[in-house]
Amino acid sequence: MSNTLASVQETLRQRARTLLEDGTITYLIGWEAGRFEGQTTPLILRKAADVDRLIYNEFCVHILAKYPLSDKNIEGTIGVVVRGCDSRGINLALKDGQIKRDKLYLIGIPCEGMKDARTGQELKKCLQCTHRNPVVYDELIGDAVEDGAKVDRFAEVAQLESLSVDERYDYWAAIFSRCIRCKACRDTCPSCTCRECFTDQAAMGWQGKETSLAENQNYGITRMFHIGERCIECGECERVCPVRLPLMQLNRKIIKDAYELFGEFYAGIDDCTPHPLDHYLLDDVEEFM
């Protein structure tokens, strides 16, 4: 079928109506129009009569992978609209045992990139996307599109690596001095699924309440290492940051290092392949020891 946004939206509405009416899903997680032109917001659709609220356009920027995890007492099956990024996040949740596959009905949509409603330009995170087609789904709406990033996603990392140690420290000190520790990056990240985040373990003293450069650096760098090579490169952390910190530069530094140490790897491609840093073999080379 055609991949025009209008045709995808119409087919999505038709399928949502059918799936809700026949009881295949209890509700569907998708998008609806926001208050302002070009703005969208995640939607939890429970009634077939409300399917006209469901939209799919070039401004559906929110990744939906983490929303099913909010339902702690799932009754029935949750429908989720997934693109490449959403589906990789779903696979992470499945691999981590955060949700069961039989509790999900995934409607896949190939994606050629979303746009910033303010500028009309394709989002940076979409230009750097490597997997534009869903990697897991129960049904697919539209034809597959060409995979692969449109720009070199490691270009900024390579530029920072060319700086001296002092220059890199000054760069990141200036970045983290702007952080307000709202934790929006953590809350939206599909890789951040710990039941209790280290930043909330007040009794353990991992993270203070002071908003200072040292505390901000501790938060940002520790969170980066917790995610490690599990980052699916959806770019949501950077998109939702209210002070526009270039957080994906940190994430991609870890990914780039993992590539160089263990070979090319993409997190969330399936729900079973071990990540390079979360398993080991007894005969692994230990050159560092």
C-alpha positions in Angstrom: 0.0 0.0 0.0 1.0 3.6 -0.3 3.1 5.1 2.5 1.5 8.6 2.3 0.8 9.9 5.8 -2.9 10.3 5.1 -3.3 6.7 3.9 -1.3 5.4 6.9 -3.5 7.4 9.3 -6.7 6.2 7.7 -5.6 2.6 7.8 -4.4 3.0 11.4 -7.8 4.3 12.4 -9.6 1.5 10.7 -7.4 -1.2 12.3 -7.7 0.5 15.7 -11.5 0.5 15.4 -11.6 -3.2 14.5 -9.1 -4.3 17.2 -11.0 -2.4 19.9 -14.4 -3.6 18.7 -13.4 -7.3 18.5 -11.5 -7.2 21.8 -8.1 -8.0 20.4 -6.7 -5.0 22.4 -7.9 -3.3 25.6 -6.6 0.0 24.5 -4.2 1.5 21.9 -1.2 3.8 22.5 -0.7 6.2 19.6 -0.8 9.9 19.1 -3.4 12.7 18.9 -3.3 16.4 18.0 -2.0 18.8 20.7 -3.2 22.3 21.5 -1.1 24.1 18.9 -0.6 23.7 15.2 1.9 20.9 14.4 1.9 19.7 18.0 1.1 16.1 18.9 0.9 14.2 22.2 0.7 10.5 23.1 -2.9 9.1 23.2 -4.4 6.2 25.1 -7.4 5.2 23.0 -9.9 3.0 24.8 -13.1 3.5 22.7 -13.7 2.6 19.1 -16.0 5.6 18.8 -13.0 7.9 19.5 -10.7 6.6 16.7 -10.9 9.9 14.9 -8.7 11.3 17.7 -5.9 9.0 16.5 -3.5 10.7 14.1 -0.3 9.9 12.3 1.7 12.7 10.7 5.2 14.1 10.3 5.1 15.6 13.8 4.5 12.4 15.8 7.8 12.9 17.6 7.2 11.1 20.9 8.5 7.6 21.2 5.9 5.3 22.7 8.0 2.3 23.9 7.9 3.2 27.6 4.2 3.9 27.9 3.0 0.2 28.2 5.4 -0.2 31.2 3.2 2.3 33.2 0.4 -0.3 33.3 1.4 -2.4 36.3 -1.8 -4.5 36.3 -2.4 -5.3 32.7 -5.8 -6.7 31.9 -6.1 -7.9 28.3 -3.7 -6.7 25.6 -2.1 -3.3 25.0 -2.0 -2.1 21.4 1.1 0.0 20.6 1.9 1.9 17.3 5.6 1.3 16.7 8.2 2.6 14.2 11.8 1.5 14.2 12.7 3.4 17.4 9.6 2.4 19.3 10.0 -1.3 18.4 13.6 -1.4 19.5 12.5 0.1 22.9 9.8 -2.6 23.1 12.5 -5.3 22.6 14.5 -3.8 25.4 11.5 -4.0 27.7 10.9 -7.6 26.7 14.5 -8.6 27.2 14.6 -7.0 30.6 11.4 -8.8 31.6 9.5 -5.5 32.0 6.5 -6.8 30.1 5.4 -10.0 28.3 5.1 -10.3 24.6 1.6 -11.8 24.7 0.4 -8.6 26.5 1.3 -6.5 23.5 -0.2 -6.1 20.0 2.2 -4.1 17.9 1.1 -2.1 14.8 4.2 -1.4 12.8 4.7 1.7 10.6 7.8 2.3 8.5 9.1 5.8 9.2 11.1 8.2 7.0 11.6 10.7 9.7 9.7 13.2 11.8 9.9 17.0 11.8 10.2 19.7 14.4 6.9 21.7 14.4 8.8 24.9 15.2 11.2 24.8 12.3 9.7 22.3 9.9 13.0 20.6 9.6 13.6 16.9 10.0 14.6 16.1 13.6 18.3 15.5 14.2 17.5 12.2 15.9 15.7 11.1 12.8 18.6 12.1 10.5 20.8 9.8 12.6 18.3 6.9 12.7 19.7 3.6 11.5 16.5 1.5 11.7 13.5 3.2 10.1 11.4 0.0 9.8 9.9 -1.7 12.9 12.0 -4.7 14.0 9.1 -6.4 15.8 5.4 -6.1 15.0 2.1 -8.1 14.7 1.0 -6.3 11.6 2.6 -3.7 9.3 0.9 -0.7 7.8 2.7 0.6 4.7 5.7 -0.7 2.7 9.2 -0.9 4.2 11.5 2.1 3.6 15.2 2.2 3.1 17.1 1.8 6.4 20.2 3.6 7.3 21.3 7.0 8.9 21.2 10.0 6.5 24.2 11.6 8.3 27.3 10.3 10.1 25.9 9.8 13.6 29.4 9.6 15.1 30.7 12.8 13.5 30.2 14.9 16.7 31.8 12.2 18.9 34.9 12.1 16.6 35.2 15.9 16.7 35.1 15.8 20.6 37.7 13.0 20.6 40.1 15.2 18.7 40.1 17.7 21.6 42.6 17.7 24.4 41.6 16.3 27.8 41.3 19.8 29.3 39.3 21.0 26.3 36.9 18.1 26.6 36.5 18.8 30.4 35.8 22.5 29.8 33.2 21.6 27.1 31.3 19.2 29.3 31.6 21.4 32.4 29.9 24.2 30.4 27.2 21.7 29.3 26.5 20.3 32.7 26.5 23.7 34.4 23.2 24.3 32.5 21.5 21.1 33.7 18.6 21.7 36.1 18.3 17.9 36.9 14.6 17.7 36.0 15.3 14.1 35.1 13.1 14.4 31.9 15.9 12.5 30.1 15.6 9.6 32.5 11.8 9.5 32.5 11.5 9.4 28.7 14.4 7.0 28.1 13.3 3.4 27.0 16.6 2.1 28.4 15.9 3.5 31.9 13.6 0.9 33.4 15.0 0.3 36.9 12.3 0.1 39.5 14.2 2.5 41.6 16.7 4.9 40.0 20.0 5.5 41.7 19.1 9.2 41.8 16.1 8.4 44.0 18.0 6.3 46.5 18.3 9.1 49.0 19.2 6.8 51.9 22.2 5.5 50.0 23.5 9.0 49.2 24.2 8.3 45.5 22.8 11.7 44.4 22.5 14.9 46.4 19.8 17.5 46.1 22.2 20.3 45.4 22.1 21.7 41.8 25.8 22.2 41.3 28.3 21.3 38.6 29.7 18.3 40.5 26.2 16.9 41.2 25.1 17.5 37.7 28.2 15.7 36.3 27.6 12.8 38.6 24.0 12.5 37.5 24.7 12.8 33.7 27.8 10.6 33.5 26.5 7.9 35.9 23.2 7.7 34.0 25.1 7.4 30.7 27.1 4.5 32.0 24.0 2.8 33.4 22.5 2.9 29.9 25.8 2.1 28.2 25.5 0.4 24.8 21.8 -0.4 25.6 21.0 3.0 24.1 18.6 2.5 21.1 19.6 6.0 19.8 16.0 7.2 19.8 17.3 10.7 20.8 14.3 11.3 23.2 16.6 12.4 26.0 18.0 15.2 24.0 14.7 16.1 22.4 12.9 16.5 25.7 15.7 18.3 27.6 14.4 21.8 28.5 17.8 23.3 28.3 18.9 21.5 25.1 21.9 19.6 26.4 23.5 17.5 23.6 23.1 14.2 25.6 23.3 11.9 22.6 27.0 12.9 22.2 27.6 11.1 25.5 25.5 8.1 24.6 27.1 7.7 21.2 30.6 7.9 22.7 29.8 4.7 24.6 28.2 3.1 21.5 31.2 4.1 19.4 33.6 2.6 22.0 31.5 -0.6 22.1 31.7 -0.9 18.3 35.5 -0.6 18.4 35.9 -3.1 21.2 33.2 -5.7 20.3 32.1 -5.0 16.8 29.0 -3.4 15.3 26.0 -3.8 17.6 22.5 -2.2 17.6 20.5 -2.4 20.9 16.9 -3.6 20.7 17.1 -5.3 17.3 15.6 -8.4 19.0 14.6 -9.4 22.5 17.3 -12.1 23.1 20.7 -11.1 21.8 23.0 -10.3 24.7 24.4 -6.8 24.9 28.2 -6.6 24.8 28.6 -5.2 28.3 26.1 -7.3 30.1 27.6 -10.8 29.6 30.9 -12.4 29.4 32.6 -15.7 28.3 35.2 -17.5 30.4 37.7 -17.3 27.5 37.3 -13.6 26.9 40.6 -11.8 26.2 41.6 -9.8 29.3 44.3 -7.5 27.8 43.7 -4.9 30.5 44.7 -7.2 33.3 
